[in-house]
Amino acid sequence: MPRDPQTANEEDWWRAIIVPFGQHEGTTLGELPKNTLFGFWANYEPREYKGRIKDSDETFREALDDAGEHYKFKTPED
């Protein structure tokens, strides 16, 4: 998933990334409540399938990392 060129602020590219699974499937990360976004950020890990990780899964993780930086999310260990 490439970064969305329509995103006004390149730092906020992650807001246009769509959740690819679960109850929030089809929702952009920018539309999620902050606590739900935190849950994805804290718990989502791309998984290998047939020996590799899909590019879209890696992009979703990168988007979550950028969202976490934006909101300054911290784990209990931080």
C-alpha positions as CSV (number, residue, x, y, z in Angstrom):
1,M,0.0,0.0,0.0
2,P,1.7,3.2,-1.1
3,R,1.3,6.4,0.8
4,D,-1.8,8.3,-0.3
5,P,-0.7,11.2,-2.4
6,Q,-3.9,13.0,-1.6
7,T,-2.9,13.3,2.1
8,A,-2.3,17.0,2.7
9,N,0.4,16.5,5.3
10,E,3.0,13.8,4.4
11,E,3.5,13.2,8.2
12,D,-0.1,12.2,8.4
13,W,-0.1,9.7,5.5
14,W,-1.0,7.0,8.0
15,R,-4.5,8.5,8.4
16,A,-5.5,7.3,4.9
17,I,-4.5,3.7,5.5
18,I,-7.5,1.3,5.7
19,V,-7.9,-1.3,8.4
20,P,-7.8,-4.6,6.4
21,F,-9.5,-6.9,8.9
22,G,-11.9,-7.4,11.8
23,Q,-14.7,-5.3,13.1
24,H,-13.1,-2.0,11.9
25,E,-12.3,-3.4,8.4
26,G,-12.7,-0.6,5.8
27,T,-12.2,2.2,8.3
28,T,-9.2,4.5,7.8
29,L,-6.8,4.8,10.7
30,G,-7.6,8.5,10.9
31,E,-11.3,7.7,11.6
32,L,-10.6,5.3,14.5
33,P,-11.1,6.4,18.1
34,K,-7.7,7.1,19.7
35,N,-8.1,4.1,22.1
36,T,-8.8,1.7,19.3
37,L,-5.8,3.0,17.3
38,F,-3.7,2.5,20.5
39,G,-4.9,-1.1,20.7
40,F,-3.8,-1.8,17.1
41,W,-0.5,0.0,17.7
42,A,0.2,-2.0,20.8
43,N,-0.8,-5.4,19.6
44,Y,-0.6,-5.8,15.8
45,E,2.3,-7.8,14.4
46,P,2.5,-8.8,10.8
47,R,2.6,-12.6,10.4
48,E,4.4,-14.8,8.0
49,Y,2.4,-16.7,5.4
50,K,4.2,-19.2,3.3
51,G,7.5,-17.9,4.4
52,R,6.9,-14.2,3.8
53,I,5.1,-11.2,5.2
54,K,2.8,-9.4,2.8
55,D,3.8,-5.9,1.8
56,S,0.4,-4.6,2.9
57,D,0.9,-6.0,6.4
58,E,4.2,-4.3,6.7
59,T,2.7,-1.0,5.5
60,F,-0.1,-1.3,8.0
61,R,2.5,-1.8,10.8
62,E,4.5,1.3,9.5
63,A,1.3,3.3,9.5
64,L,0.6,2.3,13.1
65,D,4.1,3.2,14.1
66,D,3.7,6.7,12.6
67,A,0.4,7.1,14.3
68,G,2.0,6.1,17.6
69,E,4.7,8.7,17.1
70,H,2.0,11.3,16.3
71,Y,0.1,10.6,19.5
72,K,3.2,9.8,21.5
73,F,1.8,6.4,22.5
74,K,3.8,4.6,25.2
75,T,3.7,1.0,26.5
76,P,3.7,0.3,30.2
77,E,7.3,-0.6,30.0
78,D,8.3,2.9,28.6
